[in-house]
């Protein structure tokens, strides 16, 4: 991983706004299944090339693919890990209304917010979208995303070809909590299984010469979603435990050096 030795290197959080036409393909994939897989892959590759070039134009030093190969983190789990089953009310279209502590404490704000940006009705840009479905762990977790991560690698490599690049990264999911664990004996066992499975993706990215950005998008939201509310000290212990599990996985796989660029 490059250090800012001569000057401060610039980068960004990882996920960037998807082009409208790519969003439409993903929406069709989730809602009706009426889409062309070849068209999706071709548009993803061209979109990655566009967003990499845009980062260059803006002077970003450490580039990525905008996460364009991932529709979202929930579908990412289903498509790259076995052992998870969507849980629905029978329609396949319902995500239970959130009842986190922020919503209970500030109902007026969230009533206005949901009217404009409800995640159950619209996406981040206010466009109608399909509903999310909660997941349950119902079987052994193994990594199944080999073809998907290879596409991510190939798309980013193609976008960087014949261009000087200081560094590039690809995000990958951390072990995450599940509302329903119907298979493993404990939450620790569940997260250990996820970490062990995701090692295959971490290693593929590192072996390709890219930095692995370990991404835990649910961690901030879990602070307000847990009821009764944990103390700050208790929540810090939960976070520390997740870091320990991930770090233990890293140290347990000496061949896969997490959070660094693989040796060329």
ChimeraX attribute file (.defattr): number of C-alpha atoms within 10 A of each C-alpha:
attribute: neighborCount
match mode: 1-to-1
recipient: residues
	/A:1	14
	/A:2	12
	/A:3	8
	/A:4	9
	/A:5	7
	/A:6	6
	/A:7	7
	/A:8	9
	/A:9	15
	/A:10	11
	/A:11	16
	/A:12	13
	/A:13	10
	/A:14	16
	/A:15	14
	/A:16	13
	/A:17	12
	/A:18	18
	/A:19	14
	/A:20	9
	/A:21	12
	/A:22	17
	/A:23	17
	/A:24	15
	/A:25	20
	/A:26	18
	/A:27	18
	/A:28	15
	/A:29	16
	/A:30	17
	/A:31	13
	/A:32	9
	/A:33	12
	/A:34	11
	/A:35	15
	/A:36	11
	/A:37	12
	/A:38	9
	/A:39	12
	/A:40	18
	/A:41	15
	/A:42	11
	/A:43	18
	/A:44	24
	/A:45	21
	/A:46	14
	/A:47	22
	/A:48	25
	/A:49	20
	/A:50	16
	/A:51	22
	/A:52	20
	/A:53	16
	/A:54	13
	/A:55	18
	/A:56	14
	/A:57	9
	/A:58	8
	/A:59	13
	/A:60	18
	/A:61	17
	/A:62	18
	/A:63	26
	/A:64	30
	/A:65	30
	/A:66	25
	/A:67	21
	/A:68	24
	/A:69	23
	/A:70	20
	/A:71	17
	/A:72	12
	/A:73	16
	/A:74	14
	/A:75	15
	/A:76	16
	/A:77	20
	/A:78	16
	/A:79	15
	/A:80	19
	/A:81	18
	/A:82	19
	/A:83	18
	/A:84	22
	/A:85	14
	/A:86	14
	/A:87	16
	/A:88	15
	/A:89	10
	/A:90	7
	/A:91	6
	/A:92	14
	/A:93	14
	/A:94	16
	/A:95	15
	/A:96	11
	/A:97	8
	/A:98	11
	/A:99	12
	/A:100	17
	/A:101	16
	/A:102	14
	/A:103	15
	/A:104	11
	/A:105	10
	/A:106	10
	/A:107	12
	/A:108	10
	/A:109	11
	/A:110	16
	/A:111	12
	/A:112	11
	/A:113	12
	/A:114	13
	/A:115	11
	/A:116	16
	/A:117	17
	/A:118	18
	/A:119	19
	/A:120	19
	/A:121	16
	/A:122	17
	/A:123	16
	/A:124	12
	/A:125	9
	/A:126	13
	/A:127	12
	/A:128	15
	/A:129	20
	/A:130	17
	/A:131	17
	/A:132	19
	/A:133	19
	/A:134	18
	/A:135	20
	/A:136	17
	/A:137	20
	/A:138	16
	/A:139	14
	/A:140	14
	/A:141	23
	/A:142	17
	/A:143	20
	/A:144	18
	/A:145	20
	/A:146	12
	/A:147	10
	/A:148	16
	/A:149	21
	/A:150	15
	/A:151	16
	/A:152	21
	/A:153	21
	/A:154	14
	/A:155	22
	/A:156	24
	/A:157	19
	/A:158	14
	/A:159	21
	/A:160	20
	/A:161	10
	/A:162	8
	/A:163	8
	/A:164	7
	/A:165	13
	/A:166	12
	/A:167	18
	/A:168	23
	/A:169	25
	/A:170	23
	/A:171	24
	/A:172	19
	/A:173	19
	/A:174	23
	/A:175	22
	/A:176	18
	/A:177	16
	/A:178	15
	/A:179	10
	/A:180	14
	/A:181	17
	/A:182	15
	/A:183	16
	/A:184	16
	/A:185	9
	/A:186	11
	/A:187	14
	/A:188	15
	/A:189	13
	/A:190	21
	/A:191	22
	/A:192	20
	/A:193	19
	/A:194	27
	/A:195	26
	/A:196	21
	/A:197	21
	/A:198	25
	/A:199	21
	/A:200	17
	/A:201	24
	/A:202	27
	/A:203	21
	/A:204	19
	/A:205	28
	/A:206	22
	/A:207	18
	/A:208	16
	/A:209	19
	/A:210	26
	/A:211	24
	/A:212	25
	/A:213	21
	/A:214	16
	/A:215	16
	/A:216	15
	/A:217	12
	/A:218	12
	/A:219	15
	/A:220	9
	/A:221	10
	/A:222	13
	/A:223	18
	/A:224	16
	/A:225	15
	/A:226	13
	/A:227	11
	/A:228	9
	/A:229	13
	/A:230	13
	/A:231	10
	/A:232	10
	/A:233	9
	/A:234	11
	/A:235	15
	/A:236	13
	/A:237	12
	/A:238	14
	/A:239	12
	/A:240	12
	/A:241	14
	/A:242	22
	/A:243	14
	/A:244	12
	/A:245	21
	/A:246	23
	/A:247	14
	/A:248	14
	/A:249	21
	/A:250	20
	/A:251	13
	/A:252	11
	/A:253	14
	/A:254	9
	/A:255	11
	/A:256	21
	/A:257	18
	/A:258	23
	/A:259	18
	/A:260	18
	/A:261	20
	/A:262	20
	/A:263	9
	/A:264	7
